[in-house]
Amino acid sequence: MGSNSEAVVHPYEMKPAFHAIKVREYALLLSAALLLSSLLIGFVLPRPAEGATQTATQTVTQTASPTITPTVTPTTQVKRFHLYATDGEVKLADGKRLYIWGYSLKNEPGTAILPSPTLTVNEGDKVEVTLTNIGPLGSHIKKLAHTIHFHGLDTDQANDGVPHTSQAILPGESFTYRFTATHAGTYFYHCHVDTIEHLQMGMHGAFIVRAKGGAPEDWTGGPRYDKDYVFLLNEIDPIWHEAVEKGETYDRTDYHPRYWTINGKSYPDTESDPATMVEGRVGDSILIRLINSGYDTHSIHMHGEHFQVIASDGRPLPAPLTKDTIEIAPGERYDILVKLTQSGHFPIHSHNIKDNTNDGLYPGGMHTMMMVSPALSDRVVNLTNGKKTAIIDGKSKPIAAAPFLQGKELYVPIRLLQEEVRFGMRQGAKAGEVVLTLKANELKLTAGSKNAVYNGKKAALTSPVQLLRGTTFVPLSVAVKYMGVKLVSSSAAEWRLKLPQLPPSPSTFPVKAPTTAEVGPADTTQAEPTTSGTDHTMHDEHGTKVTISATGFSVKELHVKAGTTVTWVNGDKQGHTVTDLDGRFNSKTIPATRSWSYTFKDVGTYTYYCSVHPTMQAIVIVDPA
């Protein structure tokens, strides 16, 4: 075979294993015998007493991980991420400082970012997200439990991130969440401990599941896009943040945001953020993933174009809905696809009055821009049958191989098309196969074959691709149908073509993952869970026992003498902690009906709280003996 630098590969061949029919028969007989034996044994052996299974289950619940690990082989590939729960600070658009909580990629207190890192996987990936609670950098700040809830991903209970039904991750602890990304779509993740406060403090980030294999489709087999953007919408009440930082109480029904953000930024900072300001060319299809991770409803309006709403909450809509404004409620996600038809600079913003301000001043808030450049110019190419010269945009240019006519079909050298159309091209997995990337579309062609694959689906060609003397030639009919080439005019031996420019779209480039992301064999180990439990209360006439209920500690201010041992008894149905604000003692999780004791040796005032439910707070005042 002649050499072909464009398409020749050496495919890996694997021969299937075959078993003799007799071996199969013996295996079936053996299986039947084992099944019959197990049934007979079930009738003969004594059964455990009622309640024995329940007791064993309770023991396992307290000592082993509640996570149900997927059945995987050691060679199964998974996507791994490691996040660290901590605090940090950001600068708002008007220059003011804001104290936040969040998830960081660094094992370093004080490095939280707003919003938290975007995690991206593909449909079908097994996912492992390890959360380590490293606590805050700031002093005199409560060291609270945290979790991750994957909003909309429908994980099992053990991986749901709700502290009283799965596990709370206390300071110094780690836990690995495991699940399979079954549906391509737009999701987000957030802390579900004291959700109202933790979410407002900044503990949220986007979670994107791309189509199988990372194809630039909104869902597997769905609409293709040239670029995609994530708009994580939120709002900030600085009074809440200041109160948390200072350890002060505040009214959670008194919620008055002063800043509105897209990806943690308000206008004009949105225009200097490449992840928030949309850029494209006429002819591009832009996918915008809208996520409302806040508590306000927003009305998002686009100037210059109508868009199609194609998916909601991680699922495709039965039919697209054409709009220019969409209202998105708290927790909702919408995927909107816009086909750019005109160049210019067009705002994208909320149509709510307050959303466009920064601390009461206009303009600001939830406002960014869509910058659309003119389309790339078409190339006009004149070709002559059997001639190694082409006229391109009026200028003569030598070409490596001459086009030729076979029957009624003109064959054009693929290298000429690649140079002028500017599509991507690489060798395929099979001998003689080439893979073309035409903006966001993929076309697989094989020399000598009328069979092609376009965007993952089989396609029939009217004429086969040809490989002659190491050069691949494409029928003009293929270039017209799949590359957008137009036949302007033709004669017996000359053709005038108009070629669009179709360079590979950014959506076809590999996704840049957070620096802690890994792909590797599945890890079958699991972090130890935090134990949780159930609830009842007790009291002691000497006042050295404190009962923990669902809403607080039974003694808000306990006076004891130095040397006294105080016992806390958990009477609630879920776990709680007794954690000193200054870090002098920490019970970790006290399961339901269990107790924990601490001896106060030093005189002073001790403020303590539950790290899972931080509104539960009390003090112990220790007097001299």
C-alpha positions in Angstrom: 0.0 0.0 0.0 1.2 3.5 -0.8 2.0 5.8 2.0 -0.7 8.2 3.2 0.4 10.8 5.8 -3.2 12.0 6.0 -5.0 8.9 7.0 -2.9 5.7 7.4 -3.0 4.2 10.9 -2.3 0.7 12.2 -5.5 -0.4 14.0 -5.3 -2.6 17.1 -7.0 -5.9 16.4 -8.4 -8.2 19.0 -9.7 -11.7 18.3 -12.7 -12.7 20.3 -12.5 -15.7 22.6 -14.7 -18.7 21.8 -15.8 -21.5 24.1 -16.8 -25.0 23.2 -20.5 -25.9 23.3 -19.8 -28.7 25.8 -18.2 -26.4 28.2 -21.3 -24.2 28.2 -23.5 -27.2 28.8 -21.5 -28.3 31.8 -21.5 -24.7 33.2 -25.3 -24.6 32.9 -25.7 -28.0 34.7 -23.4 -26.9 37.5 -25.3 -23.6 38.0 -28.6 -25.4 38.2 -27.1 -27.8 40.8 -25.8 -24.9 42.9 -29.2 -23.2 42.8 -31.0 -26.3 43.9 -28.6 -26.8 46.7 -29.0 -23.3 48.0 -32.8 -23.6 48.0 -32.6 -26.9 50.0 -30.2 -25.4 52.5 -32.5 -22.4 53.0 -35.2 -24.8 54.2 -32.9 -26.9 56.5 -30.7 -24.2 58.2 -32.2 -22.3 61.2 -33.1 -18.7 60.6 -31.8 -15.8 62.7 -34.1 -14.6 65.4 -36.2 -11.6 64.7 -34.3 -8.4 65.4 -30.8 -10.0 65.0 -30.4 -8.5 61.5 -31.5 -5.1 62.8 -28.9 -5.2 65.6 -26.1 -6.1 63.2 -27.2 -3.3 60.8 -27.1 -0.7 63.6 -23.5 -1.8 64.5 -22.4 -1.4 60.9 -24.0 2.0 60.6 -21.8 3.3 63.4 -18.5 1.8 62.3 -18.5 1.5 58.5 -19.1 3.9 55.6 -22.7 4.4 54.5 -21.5 5.0 51.0 -22.6 2.5 48.4 -19.5 2.2 46.1 -20.4 1.4 42.5 -19.3 -2.0 41.3 -16.1 -1.3 39.3 -13.1 -3.1 38.1 -9.6 -1.9 39.2 -9.1 -0.5 35.6 -12.3 1.5 35.5 -11.4 5.2 34.8 -12.9 7.8 37.1 -12.8 11.6 37.3 -11.5 12.7 40.7 -11.6 16.1 42.4 -10.4 17.3 45.8 -12.0 20.3 47.3 -11.2 22.0 50.6 -13.8 23.8 52.7 -12.5 27.0 54.2 -13.0 30.8 54.3 -11.6 33.7 52.3 -12.4 37.2 51.1 -13.2 38.9 47.8 -13.3 42.4 46.5 -16.6 43.6 45.2 -17.1 45.8 42.1 -17.1 49.0 44.2 -13.9 48.1 45.9 -15.4 46.9 49.2 -14.1 43.8 51.0 -16.4 40.8 51.6 -15.8 37.8 53.9 -16.8 34.5 52.4 -16.9 30.7 52.9 -16.3 28.4 50.0 -14.5 25.5 48.4 -10.9 25.8 47.4 -8.5 23.8 45.3 -5.8 24.5 47.8 -5.2 22.7 51.1 -4.7 26.1 52.7 -7.1 28.0 55.1 -8.3 31.3 53.7 -8.2 30.4 50.0 -11.9 30.1 49.3 -13.0 31.6 46.0 -16.4 32.9 44.8 -18.0 31.1 43.1 -16.3 27.7 43.9 -14.5 25.9 41.1 -16.5 24.6 38.2 -16.4 20.8 38.0 -16.8 19.3 34.5 -17.2 15.6 33.6 -18.7 13.6 30.7 -21.9 11.6 30.7 -21.1 8.1 31.9 -18.1 9.1 33.9 -17.7 7.7 37.4 -17.0 10.6 39.7 -15.2 10.9 43.0 -15.2 14.2 44.8 -13.3 14.3 48.1 -14.1 17.1 50.5 -11.7 18.0 53.3 -12.9 20.4 55.9 -9.8 22.4 56.8 -11.7 25.1 58.7 -11.4 28.9 58.5 -8.2 31.0 58.6 -9.9 33.7 60.7 -9.7 33.6 64.5 -12.7 33.5 66.7 -14.8 32.2 63.8 -16.9 29.1 64.4 -15.4 25.9 63.0 -18.4 24.4 61.3 -19.3 21.1 59.6 -19.7 21.2 55.8 -20.9 18.9 53.1 -21.4 18.8 49.3 -24.9 18.4 47.8 -24.9 17.8 44.1 -28.1 19.7 43.1 -30.0 17.9 40.4 -27.7 14.9 40.0 -30.0 12.5 41.8 -27.2 10.8 43.8 -28.1 8.1 46.4 -28.7 9.0 50.0 -25.2 8.3 51.2 -23.8 10.8 48.7 -26.6 13.4 48.9 -24.7 15.7 51.3 -27.5 16.2 53.7 -26.0 16.0 57.2 -28.8 14.3 59.1 -29.5 11.7 56.4 -25.9 11.0 55.1 -23.0 12.6 56.9 -21.6 15.9 58.2 -17.9 16.5 57.6 -16.4 18.1 60.7 -13.3 20.3 60.8 -10.3 18.0 60.2 -12.3 15.3 58.5 -12.6 14.2 54.8 -15.2 12.3 52.9 -15.3 11.1 49.3 -18.6 11.3 47.4 -19.1 8.7 44.6 -21.6 8.6 41.8 -22.0 8.1 38.1 -22.9 11.1 35.9 -25.8 9.6 34.1 -27.3 12.6 32.3 -25.5 15.3 30.4 -26.7 18.7 31.6 -26.3 21.8 33.8 -26.1 21.3 37.6 -24.5 22.9 40.6 -23.2 21.9 44.0 -23.4 23.5 47.4 -23.1 22.9 51.1 -26.2 21.5 52.8 -25.2 22.2 56.4 -27.3 25.1 57.6 -28.0 25.7 53.9 -29.5 29.2 54.2 -26.3 30.6 55.7 -23.7 28.5 54.0 -25.1 29.0 50.5 -25.3 32.8 51.0 -21.7 32.8 52.4 -20.5 31.5 49.0 -20.4 27.7 49.2 -21.6 26.9 45.7 -20.2 26.1 42.3 -21.2 24.9 38.9 -21.2 21.2 38.0 -21.3 20.5 34.3 -21.9 17.1 32.7 -21.0 17.2 29.0 -22.3 14.7 26.4 -20.7 11.3 26.1 -17.0 11.6 25.1 -17.1 15.3 25.7 -18.9 16.0 22.4 -19.9 19.6 21.9 -23.6 18.8 22.3 -25.9 20.0 25.0 -26.9 16.4 25.6 -25.8 13.2 23.9 -27.2 13.5 20.3 -28.6 17.0 21.1 -27.9 20.4 19.5 -24.2 21.3 18.9 -22.6 24.5 20.0 -19.4 26.4 19.2 -18.8 27.9 22.6 -20.5 27.5 26.0 -20.7 29.7 29.0 -21.8 29.2 32.6 -23.7 32.0 34.2 -23.9 31.3 38.0 -26.4 33.8 39.3 -26.4 34.9 42.9 -26.9 37.9 45.2 -25.1 39.1 48.3 -26.3 40.5 51.6 -23.2 42.0 53.1 -24.9 42.3 56.5 -25.0 38.5 56.8 -21.4 38.2 55.9 -20.3 40.8 58.4 -22.3 39.2 61.2 -20.8 35.7 60.5 -17.3 37.1 60.4 -17.9 38.9 63.8 -19.8 36.0 65.3 -22.9 38.1 65.8 -26.5 37.0 65.5 -28.7 38.2 62.8 -32.3 37.8 61.6 -32.5 35.3 58.7 -35.8 36.6 57.7 -34.3 40.0 57.2 -32.6 39.4 53.9 -31.8 42.5 51.8 -29.1 41.8 49.1 -27.1 44.8 48.0 -25.1 43.2 45.2 -26.2 40.9 42.3 -23.6 38.7 40.6 -22.8 36.6 37.5 -20.1 34.1 38.3 -19.3 36.1 41.5 -18.9 39.4 39.7 -21.0 42.5 39.3 -20.9 45.0 36.5 -18.4 46.5 35.4 -16.2 43.6 36.6 -18.3 41.2 34.5 -16.9 42.8 31.3 -13.3 42.0 32.2 -14.0 38.4 33.0 -13.7 36.1 29.9 -15.9 33.5 31.5 -18.7 36.0 31.9 -18.6 38.2 28.8 -19.8 36.4 25.7 -17.7 36.6 22.6 -18.5 35.0 19.2 -18.8 35.5 15.4 -21.9 35.7 13.2 -22.9 32.2 12.4 -21.7 30.8 15.8 -24.1 28.9 18.1 -23.5 29.9 21.7 -24.8 27.8 24.6 -25.3 29.7 27.9 -26.0 27.6 31.0 -28.0 29.7 33.5 -27.8 28.5 37.1 -29.7 30.3 39.9 -27.8 29.4 43.1 -29.3 32.3 45.1 -32.6 33.1 46.7 -33.9 35.8 44.4 -35.8 35.2 41.1 -34.1 36.8 38.1 -35.4 37.9 34.7 -32.6 37.5 32.2 -32.9 39.4 28.9 -30.7 39.3 25.8 -30.4 42.2 23.4 -29.8 41.7 19.7 -31.0 38.1 19.4 -33.7 35.7 20.4 -32.6 32.5 21.9 -34.0 29.0 22.2 -34.6 27.4 25.6 -33.5 23.8 25.0 -33.1 22.2 28.4 -34.3 22.7 32.0 -32.8 21.3 35.2 -30.5 19.0 33.4 -33.1 17.5 31.0 -33.9 18.3 27.4 -37.2 20.0 26.7 -39.7 18.2 24.4 -39.4 21.2 22.0 -37.3 24.3 22.1 -39.0 27.6 23.2 -38.0 30.8 21.5 -37.6 33.8 23.8 -35.6 36.9 24.5 -36.3 37.0 28.3 -36.4 34.1 30.8 -37.3 34.1 34.4 -35.2 31.7 36.6 -36.2 30.9 40.1 -33.9 29.8 43.0 -32.3 26.4 42.3 -33.4 26.3 38.6 -31.2 25.8 35.6 -31.9 26.6 32.0 -29.8 25.9 28.9 -30.3 28.6 26.2 -28.9 28.3 22.7 -28.4 31.5 20.6 -27.5 31.5 16.9 -25.6 34.7 16.2 -27.0 36.5 13.2 -25.6 40.0 13.4 -22.4 41.7 14.6 -22.4 44.3 17.4 -22.2 44.7 21.1 -25.3 43.6 23.0 -26.2 43.6 26.7 -27.3 40.5 28.6 -28.8 41.5 32.0 -31.5 41.0 34.5 -34.7 43.0 34.0 -35.3 43.4 37.7 -34.7 46.9 39.0 -32.5 46.2 41.9 -30.4 43.5 40.1 -28.6 46.2 38.1 -27.2 48.1 41.1 -24.1 47.8 43.4 -25.0 48.8 46.9 -27.8 51.0 45.6 -25.9 52.7 42.8 -26.7 52.2 39.1 -25.2 50.9 36.8 -24.0 47.6 38.3 -25.1 44.2 39.3 -26.3 41.4 37.0 -25.2 42.9 33.6 -22.7 41.7 31.1 -22.1 42.0 27.3 -22.3 39.8 24.2 -19.6 40.9 21.7 -20.3 39.6 18.2 -17.7 39.9 15.4 -18.5 39.7 11.7 -18.4 36.2 10.1 -15.1 35.1 8.5 -15.0 35.9 4.8 -15.7 33.1 2.2 -13.0 32.1 -0.2 -13.7 32.0 -3.9 -11.7 29.2 -5.6 -11.5 28.5 -9.4 -10.4 24.9 -10.2 -9.5 23.3 -13.6 -9.7 19.6 -14.3 -6.2 18.0 -14.2 -4.5 21.3 -13.4 -2.2 21.8 -10.4 -3.0 25.5 -10.1 -6.0 27.1 -8.4 -7.2 30.7 -8.5 -8.0 31.7 -4.9 -9.6 35.1 -4.4 -8.2 36.2 -7.7 -4.7 35.0 -7.1 -3.0 32.0 -8.7 -1.7 29.4 -6.3 0.0 26.1 -7.0 -1.6 23.0 -5.4 0.0 19.6 -4.6 -2.5 17.5 -6.5 -4.8 18.3 -9.4 -8.6 17.9 -9.1 -10.1 15.4 -11.5 -13.5 14.5 -13.0 -14.8 10.9 -12.6 -18.1 10.4 -14.3 -20.1 13.5 -13.2 -18.3 13.9 -9.9 -15.5 16.4 -9.3 -12.9 15.2 -6.9 -11.0 17.8 -4.9 -7.8 17.2 -2.9 -8.6 17.3 0.8 -5.5 19.3 1.6 -6.7 22.2 -0.5 -10.1 22.2 1.3 -8.4 22.1 4.6 -6.1 25.0 3.9 -9.0 27.2 2.6 -11.9 26.0 4.8 -9.5 25.8 7.8 -11.1 22.8 9.3 -9.2 20.5 11.7 -8.0 17.1 10.4 -6.4 14.1 12.0 -6.0 10.4 11.4 -8.8 8.1 12.3 -8.7 4.8 14.2 -9.0 2.8 11.0 -6.7 2.6 8.0 -7.5 5.2 5.4 -9.8 7.1 7.8 -9.6 10.9 8.4 -11.5 12.8 11.0 -12.5 16.4 10.1 -13.6 19.0 12.6 -15.8 21.6 10.9 -16.5 24.2 13.6 -18.4 22.1 16.2 -19.2 19.3 13.8 -17.2 16.1 13.2 -17.1 14.1 9.9 -15.3 10.8 9.5 -14.4 9.7 6.0 -12.7 6.5 4.8 -10.8 6.1 1.6 -12.6 3.8 -0.9 -15.9 3.9 1.0 -19.3 5.5 0.6 -19.9 5.2 4.3 -19.2 8.2 6.6 -20.0 9.2 10.2 -21.3 12.7 10.8 -21.7 13.8 14.5 -21.7 10.2 15.6 -24.4 9.1 13.1 -23.9 7.0 10.0 -24.2 8.8 6.7 -24.3 7.5 3.1 -22.2 9.3 0.4 -23.2 9.4 -3.3 -19.6 8.8 -4.3 -16.7 7.3 -2.4 -13.7 9.1 -1.0 -10.6 8.2 -3.0 -6.9 7.7 -2.1 -4.6 8.1 -5.0 -0.8 8.2 -4.8 -0.9 9.1 -1.1 -3.4 11.9 -1.6 -7.0 11.8 -0.3 -9.6 13.3 -2.7 -13.1 14.3 -1.6 -16.2 14.3 -3.9 -17.5 17.8 -4.4 -21.0 16.5 -3.3 -19.5 15.8 0.1 -17.9 19.2 0.4 -21.2 20.8 -0.6 -23.3 18.8 1.9 -21.0 18.8 4.9 -18.6 21.7 4.5 -21.0 24.3 3.2 -19.1 24.7 -0.1 -21.2 26.3 -2.8 -20.9 25.7 -6.6 -21.1 29.2 -8.1 -20.6 28.1 -11.7 -19.1 25.3 -13.8 -18.3 24.3 -17.4 -16.9 21.2 -19.0 -13.5 21.5 -17.3 -13.7 24.5 -14.8 -15.5 25.0 -11.5 -16.0 28.2 -9.5 -16.5 27.4 -5.8 -17.3 29.5 -2.7 -15.7 28.1 0.4 -16.7 29.1 4.0 -14.1 29.2 6.7 -14.9 26.5 9.4 -12.0 26.5 11.9 -12.6 24.1 14.9 -14.8 25.7 17.5 -13.6 26.3 21.1 -16.2 23.7 22.2 -14.1 21.0 20.5 -11.0 21.8 22.6 -10.2 19.7 25.7 -11.9 21.1 28.8 -9.5 22.7 31.3 -10.1 20.9 34.5 -9.3 22.3 38.0 -5.7 21.5 38.9 -6.7 18.9 41.4 -8.8 16.9 38.9 -7.5 13.4 38.1 -8.4 10.6 35.8 -7.4 7.1 36.9 -8.4 3.7 38.2 -11.2 3.7 40.7 -10.3 3.9 44.3 -12.3 1.3 46.3 -11.4 2.8 49.7 -13.8 5.2 51.4 -13.3 7.9 54.0 -14.7 7.1 57.4 -18.1 8.7 57.8 -19.1 11.0 60.5 -21.5 9.1 62.8 -25.0 10.5 63.2 -27.7 9.5 65.5 -31.1 10.1 67.2 -32.4 12.2 70.0 -33.6 12.2 73.7 -32.8 14.5 76.6 -31.7 14.1 80.2 -31.1 16.4 83.1 -29.3 16.2 86.5 -30.3 18.1 89.6 -26.7 19.3 90.1 -26.8 21.1 86.8 -23.8 19.3 85.3 -25.7 17.6 82.6 -27.0 19.5 79.5 -29.5 18.0 77.1 -29.1 18.6 73.4 -32.4 19.0 71.5 -33.2 19.7 67.8 -33.1 23.5 68.5 -30.5 24.1 71.2 -28.8 23.2 74.5 -31.1 22.9 77.6 -28.9 25.2 79.7 -28.0 28.4 77.9 -25.7 29.7 80.7 -24.3 27.1 83.0 -22.3 28.1 86.1 -19.9 25.5 87.6 -16.9 25.4 89.8 -13.4 24.7 88.5 -12.8 20.9 88.3 -16.5 20.2 87.5 -17.2 17.6 84.7 -20.1 18.6 82.5 -21.9 15.9 80.4 -23.9 16.7 77.3 -26.5 14.1 76.3 -27.9 14.1 72.8 -31.7 13.7 72.8 -32.1 14.6 69.2 -32.6 12.3 66.2 -29.5 13.5 64.5 -25.9 14.1 65.5 -24.6 17.3 67.2 -21.3 18.6 68.4 -20.1 20.5 71.4 -17.4 22.8 70.0 -15.6 25.5 71.9 -15.4 28.8 70.0 -11.7 29.2 70.9 -10.8 25.6 70.1 -10.2 24.4 73.7 -12.5 21.4 73.3 -14.5 19.6 70.6 -16.7 16.6 71.1 -16.9 15.6 67.4 -20.2 14.1 66.5 -22.4 12.9 69.4 -24.8 10.3 68.1 -28.4 10.2 69.2 -28.9 9.0 72.9 -25.1 9.2 73.4 -23.3 11.6 75.7 -19.9 13.4 75.9 -18.2 14.9 78.9 -15.5 17.5 79.6 -13.8 18.6 82.8 -13.4 22.4 83.2 -10.1 23.0 85.1 -9.6 26.6 84.4 -11.6 29.6 85.5 -13.3 31.6 82.7 -16.1 31.9 80.2 -16.5 29.2 77.5 -18.7 29.8 74.5 -19.6 26.7 72.6 -21.8 25.7 69.7 -22.8 22.8 67.4 -20.7 22.8 64.3 -23.5 21.2 62.3 -26.2 23.6 63.6 -24.3 26.8 64.6 -27.3 28.7 65.7 -27.3 26.3 68.7 -25.0 28.2 71.1 -24.5 28.4 74.9 -21.9 29.3 77.5 -20.3 27.7 80.5 -19.0 30.1 83.3 -16.4 28.5 85.5 -15.9 30.0 88.9 -13.0 29.3 91.4 -13.5 26.1 93.4 
